[in-house]
């Protein structure tokens, strides 16, 4: 099968960890066994999150007295694509000797009039107590919102329209390469009045970008891999239960947090609705079991997987 994997942030930086390079490299290396197993059996495209990393770089840039102004977010997303892509590239090359692996900096086209620019919702960077978050917001001109019991910076998250380099990615996949691309949702760009690409201050959701890319690449399966085993029905209530097999229709009836599980579910639903193929949300270390229908929340038009012939 042709499989696209959207890696959650925990594959690179686990909750509560300091964002030191050594810790992140160790996490990537620990994740590679699963990805290498998928690559051995399937055509594989890998995307990844960058929320903690892009937030850290934004904070450093804002505090750098040697700059006349902080680096724009499109540039910071490109920086994190290169950094995390390099870690994944090297680890996969070591795990798959002889296999061609490519890490790319890619751009994601968004609409210049997307309403998200007026209502930032995408969490980036580390969490803070409310007082500290509000202090940083006043100092740097940020928008901050509650993320659970803590507070984080939020930036606009426009809807991805297309990964600009899709045709090139398709060519490399057909040639047998493992491709790492669209990291952090891709560098957000618009077309200006002259039709030229230009970056914008935003971060595109990586799961939504992965869904758009999966459809364009005619993938057979879209896996959003995180640190939770399944989507929960009635989360946080006495009726809480795991969802194993479901449909886009059922998932869209659930009330899910906009900043965490919500985009993953939306991305999975869009892919299944547009293609009729399989999407799933689950734990990274269970990826092969998810494809076999034995783990994760699996989303298909019929709520059945793997599909079996009725003839």
C-alpha positions as CSV (number, residue, x, y, z in Angstrom):
1,X,0.0,0.0,0.0
2,X,0.9,3.6,-0.3
3,X,0.8,5.0,3.3
4,X,1.2,8.5,4.6
5,X,2.1,8.9,8.3
6,X,1.6,12.1,10.2
7,X,3.8,11.9,13.3
8,X,2.6,13.6,16.5
9,X,4.9,15.8,18.5
10,X,5.6,13.1,21.0
11,X,7.7,11.3,18.3
12,X,10.2,14.1,18.6
13,X,9.5,15.8,22.0
14,X,7.6,14.1,24.8
15,X,5.3,15.9,27.2
16,X,7.2,17.6,29.9
17,X,10.7,17.1,28.3
18,X,13.2,19.9,27.9
19,X,13.6,20.7,24.2
20,X,17.3,19.8,24.1
21,X,18.6,18.4,20.8
22,X,19.9,15.2,22.4
23,X,16.5,14.3,23.9
24,X,14.7,14.9,20.6
25,X,17.2,12.9,18.6
26,X,16.9,10.0,21.1
27,X,13.1,10.1,20.7
28,X,13.4,10.1,16.9
29,X,15.7,7.1,17.0
30,X,13.3,5.3,19.3
31,X,10.5,5.9,16.8
32,X,12.4,4.7,13.8
33,X,11.9,1.0,14.3
34,X,8.1,1.4,13.6
35,X,8.7,3.6,10.6
36,X,11.3,1.3,9.2
37,X,8.9,-1.6,9.5
38,X,6.3,0.3,7.6
39,X,8.8,1.3,4.9
40,X,9.9,-2.3,4.4
41,X,6.4,-3.3,3.5
42,X,4.8,-0.2,1.9
43,X,5.5,3.0,0.0
44,X,5.9,5.5,2.8
45,X,5.5,9.3,3.1
46,X,6.2,10.9,6.5
47,X,5.1,14.2,7.8
48,X,5.6,15.5,11.4
49,X,4.6,18.1,13.9
50,X,6.7,21.1,15.0
51,X,4.7,23.0,17.6
52,X,7.2,22.9,20.5
53,X,10.1,23.5,18.2
54,X,8.7,26.4,16.2
55,X,7.4,28.1,19.4
56,X,10.9,27.8,21.0
57,X,12.5,29.3,17.9
58,X,9.9,32.1,17.8
59,X,10.7,33.0,21.5
60,X,14.4,33.0,20.9
61,X,14.0,35.2,17.8
62,X,11.7,37.6,19.7
63,X,14.3,37.9,22.5
64,X,17.3,38.4,20.2
65,X,18.6,42.0,20.6
66,X,20.7,41.6,17.6
67,X,17.7,41.5,15.3
68,X,15.6,44.5,14.3
69,X,12.5,42.2,14.5
70,X,11.7,38.5,15.0
71,X,11.9,36.0,12.2
72,X,8.5,35.5,10.5
73,X,6.7,32.2,11.1
74,X,7.1,30.9,7.5
75,X,10.8,31.1,8.0
76,X,10.7,29.4,11.4
77,X,8.6,26.6,10.0
78,X,11.2,26.1,7.2
79,X,13.9,26.0,9.9
80,X,12.1,23.3,11.9
81,X,11.4,21.3,8.7
82,X,15.1,21.2,8.1
83,X,16.0,20.3,11.6
84,X,13.5,17.6,12.3
85,X,13.7,16.3,8.7
86,X,17.4,15.9,9.1
87,X,17.0,13.8,12.3
88,X,14.4,11.6,10.7
89,X,16.4,11.3,7.5
90,X,19.6,10.2,9.2
91,X,17.8,7.7,11.5
92,X,15.9,6.1,8.6
93,X,19.1,5.9,6.4
94,X,20.8,4.0,9.3
95,X,17.8,1.7,9.8
96,X,17.2,1.1,6.0
97,X,20.7,0.6,4.4
98,X,20.5,0.8,0.7
99,X,17.0,2.4,0.7
100,X,16.7,5.9,-0.7
101,X,15.3,8.4,1.8
102,X,14.6,12.1,1.0
103,X,13.8,15.0,3.4
104,X,12.3,18.1,1.7
105,X,11.4,21.6,2.7
106,X,7.9,22.0,1.2
107,X,5.4,24.9,1.0
108,X,1.7,24.7,1.7
109,X,-0.6,27.0,-0.2
110,X,-3.3,28.7,1.8
111,X,-5.9,31.4,1.0
112,X,-5.0,34.9,1.7
113,X,-8.5,35.6,3.0
114,X,-8.8,32.6,5.2
115,X,-10.8,33.6,8.3
116,X,-8.2,31.9,10.5
117,X,-6.0,35.0,10.2
118,X,-8.6,36.9,12.3
119,X,-9.0,34.1,14.9
120,X,-5.7,32.4,15.9
121,X,-6.2,28.9,17.3
122,X,-3.0,26.9,16.6
123,X,-1.0,26.2,19.8
124,X,2.8,26.6,19.5
125,X,5.6,26.6,22.0
126,X,5.6,25.6,25.6
127,X,2.9,25.9,28.2
128,X,2.8,28.7,30.9
129,X,0.9,29.7,33.9
130,X,-1.7,32.3,33.0
131,X,0.2,35.3,34.5
132,X,3.4,34.4,32.7
133,X,1.6,33.8,29.4
134,X,-0.2,37.2,29.6
135,X,3.1,38.9,30.5
136,X,4.8,37.4,27.4
137,X,1.9,38.3,25.3
138,X,2.1,41.9,26.3
139,X,5.9,42.0,25.7
140,X,5.9,40.3,22.3
141,X,2.4,41.1,20.9
142,X,1.3,37.4,21.1
143,X,-2.2,36.0,21.4
144,X,-2.5,33.4,24.2
145,X,-5.3,31.0,25.1
146,X,-5.8,28.3,27.7
147,X,-4.6,24.8,26.8
148,X,-6.1,22.6,29.5
149,X,-5.0,24.0,32.8
150,X,-2.1,26.0,31.4
151,X,-1.8,28.7,28.7
152,X,0.1,28.7,25.4
153,X,0.7,31.0,22.5
154,X,-1.7,30.7,19.5
155,X,-1.2,31.7,15.9
156,X,-3.4,31.6,12.8
157,X,-3.9,28.2,11.2
158,X,-5.4,28.6,7.7
159,X,-6.8,25.6,5.9
160,X,-4.3,23.9,3.6
161,X,-5.2,24.0,-0.1
162,X,-2.3,22.1,-1.7
163,X,1.4,21.2,-1.1
164,X,3.2,23.1,-3.8
165,X,5.8,20.4,-4.4
166,X,3.2,17.6,-4.7
167,X,4.2,16.5,-8.2
168,X,7.9,16.2,-7.2
169,X,6.9,14.1,-4.1
170,X,4.8,11.9,-6.2
171,X,7.7,11.3,-8.6
172,X,10.0,10.3,-5.8
173,X,7.5,7.9,-4.2
174,X,7.0,6.2,-7.5
175,X,10.8,5.8,-7.7
176,X,10.8,3.9,-4.4
177,X,12.0,6.6,-2.1
178,X,10.8,7.1,1.5
179,X,9.9,10.8,1.5
180,X,9.8,13.1,4.6
181,X,7.9,16.3,3.7
182,X,5.3,18.8,4.8
183,X,6.8,19.0,8.3
184,X,4.9,21.3,10.6
185,X,2.1,21.4,8.0
186,X,4.5,22.9,5.5
187,X,5.7,26.5,5.1
188,X,2.5,28.6,4.8
189,X,2.4,30.6,1.6
190,X,-0.1,32.5,-0.5
191,X,0.0,33.7,-4.1
192,X,0.2,37.5,-4.3
193,X,-1.5,39.7,-6.9
194,X,1.2,38.8,-9.4
195,X,0.8,35.1,-8.8
196,X,4.1,34.8,-6.9
197,X,4.4,32.7,-3.8
198,X,5.1,34.6,-0.6
199,X,5.2,33.4,3.0
200,X,2.6,34.4,5.7
201,X,2.5,34.5,9.5
202,X,0.8,31.3,10.3
203,X,1.3,27.6,11.1
204,X,-0.8,25.1,9.1
205,X,-2.1,22.0,10.9
206,X,0.1,19.1,10.0
207,X,-2.7,16.5,10.0
208,X,-4.9,18.6,7.7
209,X,-1.9,19.1,5.3
210,X,-1.1,15.4,5.5
211,X,-4.8,14.6,4.6
212,X,-4.6,17.0,1.5
213,X,-1.3,15.5,0.5
214,X,-2.5,11.9,1.0
215,X,-5.4,12.5,-1.3
216,X,-3.3,14.2,-4.0
217,X,-0.7,11.3,-3.9
218,X,-3.5,8.7,-4.1
219,X,-2.5,7.0,-0.8
220,X,-4.3,3.9,0.3
221,X,-4.1,4.8,4.0
222,X,-3.6,7.9,6.2
223,X,-2.3,7.3,9.7
224,X,-2.2,10.1,12.3
225,X,0.1,8.7,15.0
226,X,0.2,10.2,18.4
227,X,0.6,9.1,22.1
228,X,-3.0,8.0,22.7
229,X,-4.3,4.5,21.6
230,X,-7.7,5.6,20.3
231,X,-10.2,8.4,20.0
232,X,-12.5,8.5,23.0
233,X,-16.2,8.8,23.0
234,X,-17.6,11.0,25.9
235,X,-14.1,11.8,27.0
236,X,-13.8,12.7,30.7
237,X,-17.2,11.4,31.7
238,X,-18.3,8.2,33.3
239,X,-19.5,7.0,29.9
240,X,-16.0,7.3,28.4
241,X,-15.1,4.6,25.9
242,X,-12.6,3.9,23.1
243,X,-13.7,3.9,19.5
244,X,-12.2,1.1,17.5
245,X,-13.9,1.1,14.1
246,X,-16.0,4.0,12.9
247,X,-17.2,6.2,10.0
248,X,-16.7,9.9,9.3
249,X,-20.4,10.4,10.0
250,X,-20.1,9.1,13.5
251,X,-16.9,11.0,14.3
252,X,-18.4,14.2,13.2
253,X,-21.1,13.9,15.9
254,X,-18.5,14.0,18.6
255,X,-17.5,17.1,20.5
256,X,-13.7,17.2,20.3
257,X,-11.1,19.8,21.4
258,X,-10.3,22.2,18.5
259,X,-6.6,22.3,19.4
260,X,-5.7,18.7,19.9
261,X,-7.8,15.7,18.8
262,X,-10.2,17.8,16.7
263,X,-7.8,18.4,13.8
264,X,-6.8,14.8,13.7
265,X,-10.4,13.6,13.4
266,X,-11.2,16.3,10.8
267,X,-8.2,15.3,8.7
268,X,-9.2,11.6,8.9
269,X,-12.8,12.3,8.0
270,X,-11.9,14.4,5.0
271,X,-9.5,11.8,3.6
272,X,-12.1,9.0,3.9
273,X,-14.9,11.1,2.6
274,X,-12.9,12.3,-0.4
275,X,-11.3,8.9,-1.3
276,X,-13.3,6.1,0.2
277,X,-10.0,4.7,1.6
278,X,-8.8,4.1,5.2
279,X,-7.6,6.6,7.8
280,X,-6.7,5.9,11.4
281,X,-5.6,7.6,14.6
282,X,-3.5,5.7,17.2
283,X,-0.2,5.2,18.8
284,X,3.1,5.3,16.9
285,X,4.3,2.0,18.3
286,X,1.1,0.3,17.1
287,X,1.2,1.4,13.5
288,X,1.6,-2.0,11.9
289,X,-1.2,-3.4,14.1
290,X,-3.4,-0.4,13.1
291,X,-2.9,-1.2,9.4
292,X,-3.9,-4.8,10.2
293,X,-7.1,-3.5,11.9
294,X,-6.1,-4.6,15.4
295,X,-5.4,-1.3,17.1
296,X,-6.2,2.5,16.9
297,X,-9.4,4.2,15.8
298,X,-9.9,3.1,12.2
299,X,-12.1,5.3,10.0
300,X,-13.6,3.9,6.8
301,X,-16.9,4.5,4.9
302,X,-18.3,1.2,6.2
303,X,-16.6,1.0,9.6
304,X,-14.9,-2.2,8.5
305,X,-11.2,-2.9,8.1
306,X,-9.5,-4.8,6.6
307,X,-11.9,-5.0,3.7
308,X,-12.9,-8.4,2.6
309,X,-14.5,-9.4,-0.7
310,X,-18.1,-10.5,-0.6
311,X,-17.8,-12.3,-3.9
